[in-house]
Amino acid sequence: MLWAIALGLALGTVTGLVPGIHVNLVSLMVNDRLAGDSAVPVLVAMATVHTFLDFIPSVLLGIPDEATALSVLPAHKYALEGRAVEAYFLTVVGGFSALLLSLLLLPVFFMVVPAFYARPWIATVLVVGTILVLILTEQNRRGALAVLLLAAFLGQVASDVPESLFPMLSGMFGVSTLLLSLVDAGGMPHQETSGGVSVGWGDVTRGTVAGTLSGALVGMVPGVGNSQACLVSSLLVGGNDRTLLVSMGAVNTANFIFNMVTLSLVGKARSGVAIAVQEAAAGADVFRTSLVSMVLAASLAAAVSLTIFSQFVRIVGRLDYRILTLSIVSLVTLAVAWRCGPAGLALLAASTALGVVPPTIGVKRSLCMGCIMVPVAVSLLGRGIY
């Protein structure tokens, strides 16, 4: 089992650090190469490590995926203030704290999950309620509604584009943030990598509880994923950037843990990795193996991730910020062209334009998550969740 966890650690490091190499794609490759349930610890360890390391491109480069899109905003702000290590440290603390809290909550969720699936209307209330709260908490409600509807329209139009989430989220949260930073900032300041990072345990507690509960709840809801869990968590913690970063780390880890709980209890896979685990297990109960793999992988990832991040900081610190930013935008554009074709490039351009609007009119950019939330809400209202 140890060799399998070591292999999972290596694969999770690659998927976490290299934008465009998706953990779901690697999961399929693992199942093709390894026979039966021997693939399970590899898959679980890989996905666990990925939840810690995929914040590195978000914090330093502003390149989001579904799980880290909302963290780009405060994290990149911290980076421009020379506090990138602090931002990433908070996500690691959130992720590991979520692991510990999730273990404590397992007995509760073993009772809750079956009851939840007996009442499918809860999912509809959750999604629709989140959308309403998003709008009603803004002072500029007309502007908020306009951004939400534009994002929803874009998400609906993009449904035929291959891997549409990649260009949409990259444009709304990544490229738009980077382009605006070129206007607002003179360059990437020196990042402090020595010395300790102060942790406000009140921020950690609030962020961990909000992120873990959001990740757990959304991990049970079909048709929604990490992005919606992050959105729910951001609404719970309010505008505190430190608490938000902790909660984003907590969401990422908790969502995967409770995906595995849902798979074990009711046999429903809610993520690409969970589907791969289900296929590899072939009906066997692998929850104990998965749990051990998660704990070991999370402990190792938390121990080495700050060292990896510090090395990335030193490399990025030697580069000219304007050149680096334009190179990242070019890299994202090429990746979109390769994975999604001309339609993906058009979607990237439209999403980037929309991503510039919220800070211009004074509303939260998280409203852009309407590209996912509104279509899901329409689907739930129209046909139920099964």
matplotlib code that plots the C-alpha trace (Angstrom):
import matplotlib.pyplot as plt

x = [0.0, 2.9, 4.1, 0.7, 0.4, 3.9, 2.8, -0.3, 1.8, 3.9, 0.9, -1.0, 2.0, 2.0, -1.7, -1.6, 1.3, 0.8, -2.2, -4.1, -3.3, -6.6, -6.8, -9.8, -7.7, -4.9, -7.4, -8.5, -4.8, -4.3, -7.2, -5.9, -2.5, -3.4, -5.6, -8.6, -8.6, -4.8, -5.6, -7.7, -4.9, -3.2, -6.3, -7.2, -3.7, -3.4, -6.7, -5.8, -2.4, -4.0, -6.4, -3.4, -1.1, -3.6, -3.6, 0.0, -0.9, -3.8, -1.8, 1.3, 0.1, -3.6, -4.6, -7.8, -9.6, -13.1, -11.9, -9.7, -11.5, -12.7, -9.4, -7.6, -9.0, -7.7, -4.6, -3.5, -4.0, -1.8, 0.8, 0.8, 1.4, 4.3, 2.3, 1.9, 3.4, 0.9, -2.0, -0.9, -0.2, -3.8, -5.1, -2.9, -4.0, -7.6, -7.1, -5.5, -7.9, -10.8, -9.3, -9.3, -12.8, -14.2, -12.9, -14.7, -17.9, -17.9, -20.3, -22.8, -22.6, -23.0, -26.5, -27.2, -26.3, -29.0, -31.6, -30.4, -30.9, -34.4, -35.3, -34.0, -35.8, -33.0, -30.6, -33.0, -33.4, -29.6, -28.8, -31.6, -31.1, -27.4, -28.3, -30.8, -28.3, -25.6, -27.9, -29.5, -26.2, -25.0, -25.7, -25.8, -28.5, -29.3, -25.7, -25.4, -28.4, -27.0, -23.7, -25.3, -27.7, -24.8, -22.8, -25.7, -26.3, -22.6, -22.7, -25.7, -24.2, -20.9, -22.6, -21.6, -17.9, -15.6, -14.4, -16.1, -15.3, -11.6, -11.9, -14.9, -13.2, -9.8, -11.4, -13.6, -11.2, -7.7, -7.0, -9.3, -7.6, -4.1, -4.9, -6.4, -3.3, -1.1, -3.1, -3.2, 0.2, 3.7, 5.0, 5.3, 6.9, 9.4, 7.8, 8.9, 9.8, 11.6, 10.1, 6.8, 3.3, 0.9, -2.3, -5.5, -7.1, -10.5, -10.1, -8.9, -11.9, -14.5, -12.9, -12.5, -16.1, -17.6, -15.4, -15.9, -19.6, -20.0, -17.7, -19.5, -23.0, -22.2, -20.2, -23.6, -25.5, -25.6, -24.8, -22.8, -19.1, -16.2, -17.0, -20.5, -19.1, -16.6, -19.3, -21.5, -18.5, -17.6, -21.1, -20.8, -17.4, -18.2, -15.5, -12.5, -9.7, -7.9, -11.0, -11.9, -8.5, -8.8, -12.3, -11.2, -8.5, -11.1, -13.7, -11.3, -10.3, -13.7, -15.5, -13.3, -13.6, -17.4, -17.5, -15.9, -18.4, -21.3, -19.7, -19.4, -22.9, -25.2, -22.9, -23.1, -20.0, -19.9, -16.5, -14.3, -11.9, -14.8, -16.0, -12.5, -12.4, -15.9, -14.7, -11.5, -13.2, -15.7, -18.3, -15.8, -16.0, -12.8, -13.7, -11.2, -8.4, -9.5, -9.5, -6.0, -4.7, -6.3, -4.8, -1.3, -1.4, -2.8, -0.2, 2.7, 1.2, 0.8, 4.4, 6.1, 3.8, 5.2, 8.7, 7.5, 5.7, 8.8, 10.8, 8.1, 8.2, 11.9, 11.6, 8.8, 10.5, 13.4, 11.1, 9.7, 6.1, 4.7, 6.5, 5.4, 1.8, 1.6, 3.3, 0.7, -2.1, -0.5, -0.1, -3.7, -4.8, -2.7, -4.0, -7.6, -6.9, -5.4, -8.1, -11.2, -10.5, -11.8, -15.0, -13.0, -11.0, -14.2, -15.5, -12.2, -12.5, -16.1, -15.5, -12.5, -14.6, -17.3, -14.7, -13.6, -17.2, -17.8, -14.9, -15.8, -19.4, -18.6, -20.1, -18.4, -16.8, -18.2, -21.5, -19.8, -20.3, -23.8, -22.4, -22.6, -25.2, -28.1, -28.0, -27.9, -30.8, -32.9, -32.1, -33.1, -36.3, -37.2, -36.6, -35.5, -32.0, -32.3]
y = [0.0, 2.4, 2.2, 3.0, 6.1, 7.2, 6.9, 8.9, 11.6, 12.0, 12.1, 14.5, 16.8, 16.9, 17.5, 20.2, 22.1, 21.9, 23.8, 21.9, 18.4, 17.5, 15.0, 13.3, 12.6, 11.0, 9.0, 7.3, 6.6, 5.0, 2.7, 1.7, 0.8, -0.8, -3.8, -3.8, -2.3, -1.9, 1.4, 2.7, 4.0, 5.6, 7.4, 8.6, 9.7, 11.5, 13.4, 14.3, 15.7, 17.6, 19.4, 20.9, 21.7, 23.0, 26.3, 27.0, 28.1, 30.0, 32.0, 32.7, 32.7, 33.5, 30.3, 28.8, 25.5, 24.8, 24.1, 27.2, 29.9, 32.0, 31.8, 33.5, 36.9, 37.3, 35.1, 37.2, 40.3, 38.9, 38.1, 41.7, 42.7, 40.3, 37.9, 34.9, 32.5, 33.6, 33.1, 29.6, 28.7, 29.6, 27.2, 24.4, 25.0, 24.9, 21.7, 19.8, 21.2, 20.1, 16.6, 16.4, 17.9, 15.6, 12.6, 13.8, 14.3, 10.9, 9.2, 12.1, 12.0, 8.2, 9.0, 12.1, 11.0, 8.3, 10.7, 13.4, 11.2, 10.4, 14.1, 15.3, 18.7, 19.8, 20.1, 22.4, 24.7, 24.8, 25.9, 28.3, 29.8, 30.4, 32.3, 34.5, 35.3, 36.2, 38.9, 40.1, 40.7, 43.2, 46.9, 47.2, 44.5, 45.5, 45.2, 41.9, 40.5, 41.6, 39.9, 36.7, 36.5, 37.3, 34.5, 32.2, 33.0, 32.4, 29.0, 27.9, 29.0, 27.2, 23.9, 22.6, 23.6, 20.8, 21.2, 24.6, 25.1, 25.6, 28.6, 30.1, 30.0, 31.0, 34.0, 35.1, 34.6, 34.2, 36.2, 39.1, 39.4, 39.3, 41.9, 44.2, 43.7, 45.0, 48.2, 48.5, 47.3, 48.1, 44.5, 41.5, 42.6, 40.6, 37.7, 37.0, 33.3, 33.2, 33.5, 32.3, 33.1, 34.3, 32.4, 33.8, 30.8, 32.5, 32.8, 29.2, 27.9, 29.9, 29.1, 25.4, 24.9, 26.9, 25.1, 21.6, 21.9, 23.5, 20.8, 18.0, 19.3, 20.0, 16.7, 14.9, 17.0, 15.7, 18.2, 20.5, 20.5, 22.3, 25.7, 25.8, 24.6, 27.4, 29.9, 28.7, 28.9, 32.4, 33.5, 32.0, 33.6, 37.1, 39.4, 38.4, 37.4, 35.2, 33.3, 32.9, 31.4, 28.9, 28.0, 27.5, 25.0, 23.3, 23.0, 21.4, 18.6, 18.1, 17.9, 15.0, 13.2, 13.4, 12.4, 9.1, 8.9, 9.3, 6.6, 4.2, 4.7, 5.1, 4.0, 7.4, 8.9, 12.7, 13.4, 12.1, 10.5, 8.9, 7.4, 6.0, 4.6, 3.0, 1.3, 0.1, -1.2, -3.2, -3.4, -4.0, -1.8, 0.2, 3.0, 1.9, 1.8, 5.2, 6.7, 5.5, 6.7, 10.1, 10.6, 9.6, 11.6, 14.7, 14.5, 14.3, 16.9, 19.4, 18.7, 19.3, 21.7, 24.9, 23.8, 23.3, 26.6, 28.5, 27.2, 28.4, 31.8, 32.1, 31.2, 33.6, 36.3, 36.4, 37.1, 40.4, 40.6, 42.1, 39.5, 36.8, 37.9, 38.1, 34.8, 33.2, 34.7, 33.3, 29.9, 29.8, 30.9, 28.2, 25.6, 26.6, 26.4, 23.0, 21.6, 23.4, 24.7, 28.0, 27.9, 27.7, 30.8, 32.7, 31.6, 32.6, 36.1, 36.5, 35.2, 37.6, 40.5, 39.5, 39.0, 42.7, 43.9, 43.1, 45.1, 48.0, 48.3, 47.4, 43.9, 40.6, 38.6, 35.4, 36.3, 35.0, 31.5, 31.9, 30.3, 27.0, 27.7, 28.9, 26.0, 23.6, 25.4, 25.3, 21.6, 20.8, 22.8, 21.2, 17.6, 16.8, 15.5, 11.9]
z = [0.0, 0.7, -2.8, -4.1, -1.8, -2.9, -6.6, -5.7, -4.1, -7.2, -9.5, -7.3, -7.3, -11.1, -11.4, -8.7, -10.0, -13.8, -15.1, -17.7, -16.5, -14.9, -12.0, -13.7, -16.8, -14.8, -12.9, -16.2, -17.0, -13.5, -14.0, -17.4, -16.0, -12.6, -12.1, -9.8, -6.3, -6.3, -8.0, -5.1, -2.8, -5.8, -6.8, -3.3, -2.4, -5.8, -5.3, -1.7, -2.5, -5.4, -3.1, -1.3, -4.2, -6.8, -4.9, -5.9, -9.5, -8.2, -5.6, -7.7, -11.2, -11.0, -12.9, -11.4, -11.7, -10.5, -7.0, -6.6, -8.7, -5.8, -3.9, -6.8, -5.8, -2.2, -2.9, -5.8, -3.7, -1.0, -3.6, -4.8, -1.1, -0.8, 1.3, -1.0, 1.5, 4.1, 1.6, 0.7, 4.3, 5.2, 2.5, 3.8, 7.4, 6.1, 4.2, 7.1, 9.7, 7.4, 7.4, 11.2, 11.5, 8.8, 10.7, 13.8, 11.8, 10.1, 12.5, 12.1, 8.3, 8.2, 9.7, 7.6, 4.1, 3.8, 5.1, 2.7, -0.3, 0.9, 0.6, -2.9, -2.5, -0.1, -3.0, -4.9, -1.8, -1.3, -4.9, -5.3, -1.9, -2.6, -5.8, -3.9, -1.1, -3.7, -5.1, -1.9, -0.1, -2.7, -2.5, -6.2, -6.7, -10.3, -11.2, -9.3, -11.1, -14.5, -13.9, -12.6, -15.6, -18.1, -16.5, -16.6, -20.3, -21.0, -19.1, -21.1, -24.5, -23.5, -22.8, -26.3, -25.9, -24.9, -21.3, -21.1, -17.4, -18.2, -20.5, -18.5, -15.1, -16.5, -18.2, -15.3, -12.4, -13.9, -17.0, -16.1, -12.6, -14.2, -16.8, -14.2, -12.0, -14.9, -14.7, -10.9, -9.9, -10.9, -10.5, -8.2, -5.0, -3.0, -1.2, 2.3, 2.6, 5.9, 9.4, 10.7, 9.6, 12.3, 12.5, 14.0, 15.4, 15.3, 11.5, 11.3, 13.3, 11.4, 8.0, 8.8, 10.0, 7.1, 4.5, 5.9, 6.2, 2.8, 1.2, 2.9, 2.0, -1.6, -1.8, -1.4, -4.0, -7.6, -10.3, -8.2, -7.2, -5.5, -7.1, -5.6, -2.2, -2.3, -3.1, -0.2, 2.1, 1.0, 1.9, 5.3, 6.2, 4.8, 3.6, 5.8, 3.3, 5.9, 6.8, 3.2, 2.3, 5.2, 4.1, 0.5, 1.6, 3.9, 1.1, -1.3, 1.1, 2.8, -0.5, -1.7, 1.7, 1.6, -2.0, -0.8, 2.1, -0.3, -2.6, 0.3, 1.8, -1.2, -4.1, -5.9, -7.3, -7.3, -8.9, -11.6, -9.1, -7.2, -10.5, -11.1, -7.5, -8.0, -11.2, -9.7, -6.5, -8.7, -5.8, -3.0, 0.1, 0.0, 2.4, 5.1, 2.5, 1.1, 4.6, 5.5, 2.1, 2.7, 6.2, 5.1, 1.9, 3.6, 6.3, 3.9, 1.6, 4.4, 5.5, 2.2, 0.4, 2.0, 0.9, -2.7, -2.6, -1.3, -4.2, -6.7, -5.0, -5.5, -9.2, -9.8, -7.9, -10.4, -13.3, -14.6, -13.4, -16.7, -18.8, -16.4, -16.5, -20.2, -20.5, -18.2, -20.3, -23.4, -21.8, -20.8, -24.3, -25.9, -23.4, -24.2, -28.0, -27.6, -25.3, -26.5, -30.0, -31.6, -29.6, -26.4, -27.4, -28.0, -24.7, -23.0, -24.5, -23.5, -20.0, -19.5, -20.6, -18.1, -15.3, -15.6, -15.0, -11.3, -9.9, -12.3, -11.0, -7.4, -7.0, -6.1, -8.9, -7.2, -9.0, -12.2, -10.6, -12.0, -15.1, -13.2, -10.4, -12.6, -15.1, -12.2, -10.5, -13.7, -14.0, -10.4, -10.7, -14.0, -13.5, -10.0, -9.1, -10.1]

ax = plt.figure().add_subplot(projection="3d")
ax.plot(x, y, z, "-o")
ax.set_aspect("equal")
plt.show()
